[in-house]
Amino acid sequence: MTYYWSRADLPSLAEIGVDLVTANPNPKPDQDDLGLLVAMAALLSRHDEALAKSALESALLGAPLRPEVAAKRFGELITKVARGDWGTLDTVLSFVATTVAPGFKDELVKAAVHILQSDPGDAGVAVLAGRLFEGRGQRVLARSAYRLAHFIDPELGVSARLGEVGDEAWPRPDALAPGRTVHPLCRGPLRKILQHLARALVGSASSAYDEPTAPFAPATVAICEDLRSQLGAPAIPVVAQGHGADVTFSATQPMSLLIGRRAESLPAAELRFFVARAFDQARAGTMAVLRMSADNLRGMLRAVLRIAGAPATPFEIAEEAADEATSLWLRRLRDPDIASLLPIAQHRDELIAEAGRALTDPPDLDDYIRGCRYTADRIGLLTCRQPQAALRALCGLHKQSDDHASTVEKRQEHLRSSQALRELVGFMLSDEYAALVSG
C-alpha cells in the first residue's frame, strides 16, 4: 500500500482498497493508516465516497483514525502525492472531517502544531496547519504556518494564500513591553533584577554612532532609533564593526551594538530582527551573566540586597565583605557613575524581595542565558513583523551571496538542527504569539 502511495499511484491503491474493505482481512494489517490511504485514493481517483467512508470506518484498516497519523499523510499529499494541488487537500480534509468523530479538526490542528514543534522542516504539515488555521479564522497563525511552508519550499503554491492572509504581523501596543514575551527558561526573579539594573550594567554611554570608515546609511540609523524607542533600550553606542553581515553586542562595559557593514544592505525586516535582538538583551541585562559563575551570581545578589538596604546582622555584613565576589559587586554597584543609574528609590522593595528569592532558588545559568536568547528571538520576530524574515535570519541565509544555493533540503536541515529555530517556530504557531499581534 505504501509503495503505491509513495509513487502517487492512487488508482492502484484504490483498487487494492476495494479488496481490503470487502475481504475484512484477518489478521488485521499491521498499519494504522490503511483506511486513510484507501479513503484518499478512493476520493481522488474514483470520486467514490462510499468506499472512502467504509475504509475510514473499518477497524481492521486503522479506525479510529489518529490525528497525528492523518496530519503526516495530509502533509505528504500536498508535498509529494499531489504536489502543490491545494484542491486535493481541501477535498480530502473536508471529507475526513465530516466522516470521522466530531472535533477531529481541532485535534488535527493540535497534532500538526505538535509535529512542527519537533520537526519544523515538514513543509507539508505546515501547509496543513495554515489551511486549518485559516479555516478557523486565525489569520495570524495561518500566516505563520504558510510563511514557514513557503520558506522551506517556495514551489508549493503558498504565495496565493499569503496574499489572502497578509504579509505582515504588527505587534500590539503592549507586546514589546519587558516581561511580556519572556521564554520559560528565564522567567523568574533574576530576570526582574537584571531588568532594573540593565541601564547601570551597560554603562553610562551615549547613543552615539561610531563610524570609523564611513557614515551609517540613514535607513540603518532610522531602524536603530525606532527600535531603541519601541523597546525602551538603554542608550548605547552603535558601532560599525568589520565588513560582515553580523549584528551583535559587545559583552563589555560600556556595552556597544556592533553592526557589520554588509548587514546594512540586508532587507529592512532582517536588519530589524537582528537589531531588536541585541537591544532586547541590552534592556534585559543579559550581558551581565554571560560569563558569570554560580559564585559570582550569588555575590551579585548579595550586593543588590545590601545596596537596596536589606537588613543584615553584623556577622552577615562581615561575611559578605570577606567574600570576594560580593565585595567586587559592592564596589562596582557603589561606583558613582553606576550608582547614579540604579533605580533603588523606585524599586527598593521589589529588588530586595526578588534578590532574596533568587538567592534561595538560583537558576541554572546556562538555561537562563538560552532563555534570554530565545526571548530576544521572539522580540526580533515581533519587531520585524515578517515570520519568514526571522526564519531567514536565524538560518544564516543573510550570509549567503546566492539565495538559490539554499535548497529545500538545506533549509530543512537548518530548521531541524537548530534548537533556537524549533523554539521560534513553536512560538510563532502559538496562541501566545497570536495574542501579541494584530490581524
C-alpha positions as CSV (number, residue, x, y, z in Angstrom):
1,M,0.0,0.0,0.0
2,T,2.7,2.5,0.9
3,Y,4.5,1.6,-2.3
4,Y,1.6,2.8,-4.4
5,W,1.2,5.9,-2.1
6,S,4.9,6.8,-2.5
7,R,4.6,6.5,-6.3
8,A,1.3,8.6,-6.3
9,D,-0.4,5.6,-7.9
10,L,-3.9,6.3,-6.5
11,P,-5.9,4.2,-8.9
12,S,-3.9,1.0,-7.9
13,L,-4.2,2.0,-4.3
14,A,-8.0,2.4,-4.6
15,E,-8.3,-0.9,-6.3
16,I,-6.5,-2.8,-3.6
17,G,-8.6,-0.8,-1.1
18,V,-11.8,-2.3,-2.5
19,D,-10.4,-5.8,-1.8
20,L,-9.4,-4.9,1.7
21,V,-12.7,-3.3,2.6
22,T,-14.8,-6.2,1.2
23,A,-12.5,-9.0,2.4
24,N,-12.3,-8.0,6.1
25,P,-8.6,-9.2,6.3
26,N,-7.7,-11.5,9.1
27,P,-5.3,-11.0,10.7
28,K,-5.5,-7.2,10.8
29,P,-2.9,-5.5,8.6
30,D,0.0,-4.0,10.7
31,Q,-0.5,-0.4,9.6
32,D,-2.8,2.1,11.3
33,D,-3.4,4.4,8.4
34,L,-4.5,2.0,5.7
35,G,-8.1,3.2,5.9
36,L,-7.0,6.8,5.4
37,L,-4.8,5.9,2.4
38,V,-7.6,4.0,0.8
39,A,-10.1,6.8,1.5
40,M,-7.9,9.4,-0.1
41,A,-7.2,7.2,-3.2
42,A,-11.0,6.4,-3.5
43,L,-11.9,10.1,-3.3
44,L,-9.2,11.4,-5.7
45,S,-9.1,8.7,-8.3
46,R,-12.7,7.4,-8.3
47,H,-14.7,10.1,-6.5
48,D,-16.1,7.1,-4.5
49,E,-17.3,8.5,-1.2
50,A,-18.9,5.2,-0.2
51,L,-15.6,3.3,-0.4
52,A,-13.8,6.2,1.3
53,K,-16.3,6.2,4.2
54,S,-16.1,2.4,4.6
55,A,-12.3,2.5,4.6
56,L,-12.2,5.3,7.3
57,E,-14.7,3.4,9.5
58,S,-13.0,0.0,9.2
59,A,-11.4,-1.0,12.5
60,L,-9.3,-3.5,10.6
61,L,-7.8,-0.7,8.5
62,G,-6.9,1.5,11.4
63,A,-10.1,3.2,12.7
64,P,-10.5,5.2,14.7
65,L,-8.1,7.5,12.8
66,R,-5.5,9.2,14.9
67,P,-4.9,12.9,14.3
68,E,-1.1,12.7,14.2
69,V,-1.2,9.9,11.6
70,A,-3.6,11.9,9.5
71,A,-1.5,15.1,9.8
72,K,1.6,13.3,8.4
73,R,-0.3,11.8,5.5
74,F,-2.0,15.0,4.6
75,G,1.4,16.7,4.6
76,E,2.7,14.0,2.2
77,L,-0.4,14.5,0.0
78,I,0.4,18.2,-0.7
79,T,4.2,17.8,-1.0
80,K,4.6,14.6,-2.9
81,V,1.5,12.7,-4.0
82,A,-0.5,15.7,-5.4
83,R,2.3,18.2,-5.1
84,G,1.0,21.8,-4.8
85,D,-2.6,20.8,-5.6
86,W,-4.5,22.5,-2.8
87,G,-7.8,21.3,-4.2
88,T,-7.0,17.7,-3.4
89,L,-6.0,18.6,0.2
90,D,-9.3,20.6,0.7
91,T,-11.3,17.7,-0.8
92,V,-9.8,15.1,1.5
93,L,-9.7,17.3,4.6
94,S,-13.4,18.2,4.2
95,F,-14.5,14.7,3.7
96,V,-12.4,13.2,6.6
97,A,-13.5,16.0,9.0
98,T,-17.2,15.2,8.4
99,T,-16.8,11.4,8.4
100,V,-14.6,10.9,11.5
101,A,-15.6,11.9,15.1
102,P,-16.8,15.4,15.9
103,G,-14.0,17.7,16.8
104,F,-11.5,15.9,14.7
105,K,-10.3,19.1,13.0
106,D,-9.4,20.6,16.4
107,E,-7.4,17.6,17.3
108,L,-5.8,17.7,13.8
109,V,-4.6,21.3,14.5
110,K,-3.0,20.3,17.8
111,A,-1.3,17.3,16.1
112,A,0.0,19.5,13.2
113,V,1.5,22.1,15.6
114,H,3.0,19.3,17.8
115,I,4.7,17.8,14.7
116,L,6.1,21.1,13.7
117,Q,7.4,21.8,17.1
118,S,9.5,18.6,16.9
119,D,10.1,18.8,13.1
120,P,9.9,22.4,11.8
121,G,11.2,21.2,8.5
122,D,8.0,19.5,7.4
123,A,6.6,21.8,4.8
124,G,3.5,19.7,4.1
125,V,2.4,19.7,7.7
126,A,3.0,23.5,7.7
127,V,0.6,23.9,4.8
128,L,-1.9,21.7,6.6
129,A,-1.6,23.8,9.7
130,G,-2.0,27.0,7.7
131,R,-5.1,25.7,6.0
132,L,-6.7,24.6,9.3
133,F,-5.9,27.9,11.0
134,E,-7.2,29.9,8.1
135,G,-10.4,27.8,8.2
136,R,-10.8,28.8,11.8
137,G,-10.3,32.5,11.1
138,Q,-6.9,32.6,12.8
139,R,-5.2,34.7,10.3
140,V,-2.1,35.4,12.4
141,L,-1.3,31.7,12.9
142,A,-2.3,30.8,9.3
143,R,0.3,33.5,8.1
144,S,3.0,32.0,10.3
145,A,2.3,28.4,9.1
146,Y,2.2,29.5,5.4
147,R,5.4,31.5,5.8
148,L,7.1,28.5,7.3
149,A,6.0,26.3,4.4
150,H,6.9,29.0,1.8
151,F,10.3,29.4,3.4
152,I,11.0,25.7,3.2
153,D,9.6,25.1,-0.2
154,P,8.6,28.1,-2.4
155,E,7.2,25.8,-5.1
156,L,4.2,24.6,-3.0
157,G,1.9,27.4,-4.2
158,V,1.7,29.1,-0.8
159,S,2.0,32.6,-2.3
160,A,-1.7,32.8,-3.2
161,R,-2.7,32.1,0.3
162,L,-0.3,34.6,1.7
163,G,-2.0,37.2,-0.5
164,E,-5.2,36.4,1.3
165,V,-3.9,36.4,4.9
166,G,-1.5,39.3,4.5
167,D,2.3,39.6,4.7
168,E,3.0,41.4,8.0
169,A,2.0,40.8,11.6
170,W,2.1,44.1,13.5
171,P,2.8,43.8,17.3
172,R,0.1,45.1,19.6
173,P,1.0,48.2,21.8
174,D,2.0,46.2,24.8
175,A,3.6,43.3,23.0
176,L,7.1,44.6,23.3
177,A,6.9,45.6,27.0
178,P,9.6,44.0,29.2
179,G,8.4,40.7,30.6
180,R,5.6,40.3,28.1
181,T,7.2,37.6,25.9
182,V,9.8,36.0,28.2
183,H,10.7,32.4,27.5
184,P,10.0,30.0,30.3
185,L,13.7,29.2,30.8
186,C,14.5,32.8,32.0
187,R,11.3,33.7,33.8
188,G,11.7,34.5,37.5
189,P,13.4,36.8,39.9
190,L,16.8,37.1,38.2
191,R,15.3,38.5,35.1
192,K,13.4,41.1,37.0
193,I,16.5,42.1,38.9
194,L,18.7,42.4,35.8
195,Q,16.0,44.5,34.0
196,H,16.2,47.0,36.9
197,L,20.0,47.0,36.8
198,A,20.3,47.0,33.0
199,R,21.0,50.7,32.4
200,A,23.6,50.7,35.1
201,L,25.2,47.5,33.9
202,V,25.6,48.6,30.3
203,G,27.5,51.7,31.4
204,S,26.8,55.4,31.2
205,A,27.5,55.6,27.4
206,S,25.5,57.7,25.0
207,S,23.6,56.6,21.9
208,A,26.3,57.9,19.6
209,Y,27.1,56.3,16.2
210,D,30.7,55.3,15.9
211,E,31.5,55.1,12.1
212,P,35.3,54.9,11.7
213,T,35.3,54.5,7.9
214,A,32.0,55.8,6.6
215,P,28.7,57.0,8.0
216,F,25.9,54.6,8.6
217,A,23.2,54.7,6.0
218,P,20.2,56.9,7.0
219,A,18.0,53.8,6.9
220,T,20.2,52.0,9.4
221,V,20.2,54.9,11.8
222,A,16.4,55.2,11.5
223,I,15.9,51.5,12.2
224,C,18.1,51.7,15.3
225,E,16.4,54.7,16.7
226,D,12.9,53.3,16.0
227,L,13.7,50.1,17.8
228,R,15.5,51.8,20.7
229,S,12.4,53.8,21.2
230,Q,9.9,50.9,20.9
231,L,11.9,48.7,23.3
232,G,12.9,51.4,25.7
233,A,16.5,50.1,25.4
234,P,19.4,51.8,27.2
235,A,21.4,54.5,25.3
236,I,24.4,52.6,24.0
237,P,26.8,53.4,21.1
238,V,26.2,51.8,17.7
239,V,29.5,50.8,16.2
240,A,30.3,49.9,12.6
241,Q,32.3,46.7,13.1
242,G,34.0,45.0,10.2
243,H,32.7,44.1,6.8
244,G,30.5,41.1,7.7
245,A,26.7,40.8,8.0
246,D,26.6,40.2,11.7
247,V,24.7,42.3,14.3
248,T,25.6,41.7,17.9
249,F,26.6,43.4,21.1
250,S,29.9,43.6,23.0
251,A,29.8,41.9,26.4
252,T,31.9,44.7,27.9
253,Q,31.2,47.9,29.8
254,P,30.2,50.2,28.3
255,M,28.2,47.9,26.1
256,S,28.0,48.6,22.3
257,L,25.8,47.5,19.5
258,L,28.1,46.2,16.7
259,I,26.8,46.2,13.1
260,G,28.8,44.7,10.2
261,R,28.9,46.8,7.0
262,R,27.2,44.1,4.9
263,A,24.3,44.0,7.4
264,E,23.3,47.4,6.2
265,S,22.4,46.0,2.8
266,L,20.1,43.4,4.3
267,P,16.3,43.7,3.7
268,A,14.9,46.0,6.4
269,A,12.9,43.3,8.1
270,E,16.0,41.1,8.6
271,L,18.0,44.1,9.9
272,R,15.2,44.9,12.3
273,F,15.2,41.4,13.6
274,F,19.0,41.5,14.4
275,V,19.0,45.0,15.9
276,A,15.9,44.3,18.1
277,R,17.5,41.1,19.4
278,A,20.6,43.0,20.5
279,F,18.5,45.8,22.1
280,D,16.4,43.3,24.0
281,Q,19.4,41.7,25.5
282,A,20.7,45.1,26.5
283,R,17.5,46.1,28.2
284,A,17.3,42.7,29.9
285,G,20.9,42.9,31.3
286,T,21.8,39.6,29.7
287,M,25.4,40.7,29.2
288,A,25.9,40.8,32.9
289,V,25.5,37.0,33.2
290,L,27.2,35.8,30.0
291,R,30.4,34.7,31.8
292,M,29.1,34.6,35.3
293,S,29.8,31.7,37.7
294,A,27.4,30.5,40.3
295,D,29.6,32.1,43.0
296,N,29.6,35.4,41.1
297,L,25.8,35.3,40.8
298,R,25.5,34.8,44.5
299,G,27.9,37.7,45.0
300,M,25.8,40.0,42.8
301,L,22.6,39.1,44.5
302,R,24.1,39.7,48.0
303,A,25.4,43.0,46.8
304,V,22.0,44.0,45.4
305,L,20.4,43.3,48.8
306,R,22.9,45.5,50.6
307,I,22.7,48.3,48.1
308,A,18.9,48.2,48.3
309,G,19.1,48.5,52.1
310,A,18.1,45.0,53.2
311,P,18.6,44.5,56.9
312,A,21.5,42.3,57.9
313,T,23.3,41.2,61.1
314,P,26.9,42.3,61.7
315,F,28.0,38.7,61.1
316,E,26.3,38.7,57.6
317,I,27.9,42.0,56.7
318,A,31.3,40.9,57.7
319,E,30.9,37.6,55.8
320,E,29.9,39.5,52.7
321,A,32.9,41.9,53.0
322,A,35.2,38.9,53.1
323,D,33.6,37.2,50.2
324,E,35.5,38.2,47.0
325,A,32.5,38.0,44.6
326,T,30.2,40.0,46.9
327,S,32.9,42.6,47.7
328,L,33.7,43.1,44.0
329,W,30.0,43.6,43.2
330,L,29.5,46.0,46.1
331,R,32.4,48.1,44.9
332,R,31.0,48.1,41.3
333,L,27.5,49.0,42.3
334,R,28.7,51.8,44.6
335,D,30.8,53.4,41.8
336,P,29.3,56.9,41.4
337,D,28.7,56.5,37.6
338,I,26.9,53.2,38.1
339,A,25.1,54.1,41.3
340,S,23.6,57.2,39.7
341,L,21.8,54.8,37.2
342,L,20.4,52.3,39.8
343,P,16.7,52.7,40.3
344,I,16.9,51.9,44.0
345,A,14.4,54.5,45.2
346,Q,11.8,53.4,42.7
347,H,12.2,49.6,43.1
348,R,13.8,49.1,46.6
349,D,11.2,46.6,47.9
350,E,11.0,44.6,44.7
351,L,14.8,44.4,44.4
352,I,15.1,43.1,48.0
353,A,12.3,40.6,47.5
354,E,13.5,39.2,44.2
355,A,17.1,39.1,45.2
356,G,16.1,37.1,48.2
357,R,14.1,34.7,46.1
358,A,16.9,34.3,43.6
359,L,19.4,33.5,46.4
360,T,17.1,30.9,47.8
361,D,16.5,29.2,44.4
362,P,19.1,30.3,41.9
363,P,18.5,29.5,38.2
364,D,20.8,27.3,36.1
365,L,22.8,30.0,34.3
366,D,23.2,28.1,31.1
367,D,19.5,27.5,30.8
368,Y,18.9,31.1,31.8
369,I,21.1,32.5,29.1
370,R,19.5,30.2,26.5
371,G,16.1,31.5,27.6
372,C,17.3,35.1,27.2
373,R,18.4,34.4,23.7
374,Y,15.1,32.7,22.8
375,T,13.3,35.7,24.3
376,A,15.4,38.0,22.1
377,D,14.5,36.0,19.1
378,R,10.8,36.4,20.0
379,I,11.3,40.2,20.2
380,G,13.1,40.1,16.8
381,L,10.2,38.2,15.3
382,L,7.6,40.7,16.7
383,T,9.5,43.8,15.6
384,C,10.5,42.6,12.1
385,R,6.8,41.8,11.5
386,Q,7.6,39.1,9.0
387,P,8.0,35.4,10.2
388,Q,9.9,34.5,7.0
389,A,12.5,37.2,7.6
390,A,13.1,35.9,11.1
391,L,13.5,32.4,9.8
392,R,16.0,33.5,7.1
393,A,17.9,35.5,9.7
394,L,18.2,32.6,12.2
395,C,19.1,30.2,9.5
396,G,22.0,32.4,8.5
397,L,20.8,32.8,4.9
398,H,21.7,36.5,5.1
399,K,25.4,35.5,4.9
400,Q,24.9,33.7,1.6
401,S,25.6,35.6,-1.6
402,D,23.2,33.5,-3.6
403,D,19.7,32.6,-2.2
404,H,19.3,29.9,-4.9
405,A,22.2,28.0,-3.3
406,S,19.9,27.2,-0.4
407,T,17.9,24.1,-1.4
408,V,14.8,22.7,0.2
409,E,16.9,20.1,1.8
410,K,19.4,22.6,3.2
411,R,16.7,24.8,4.7
412,Q,15.1,21.7,6.2
413,E,18.5,20.7,7.7
414,H,18.8,24.2,9.2
415,L,15.4,24.1,10.8
416,R,15.8,20.5,12.1
417,S,19.3,21.0,13.6
418,S,18.7,24.3,15.5
419,Q,17.0,24.4,18.8
420,A,16.6,28.1,18.5
421,L,14.7,27.7,15.3
422,R,12.5,25.0,16.8
423,E,11.7,27.4,19.7
424,L,10.9,30.2,17.3
425,V,8.6,28.1,15.2
426,G,6.8,26.8,18.2
427,F,6.3,30.4,19.4
428,M,5.1,31.7,16.1
429,L,2.4,29.0,15.9
430,S,1.2,29.5,19.5
431,D,-1.8,31.3,20.9
432,E,0.7,33.4,22.9
433,Y,2.1,34.8,19.7
434,A,-1.4,35.3,18.2
435,A,-2.4,37.4,21.2
436,L,0.6,39.7,20.7
437,V,0.0,40.7,17.1
438,S,-2.9,42.2,15.2
439,G,-4.6,41.0,12.0
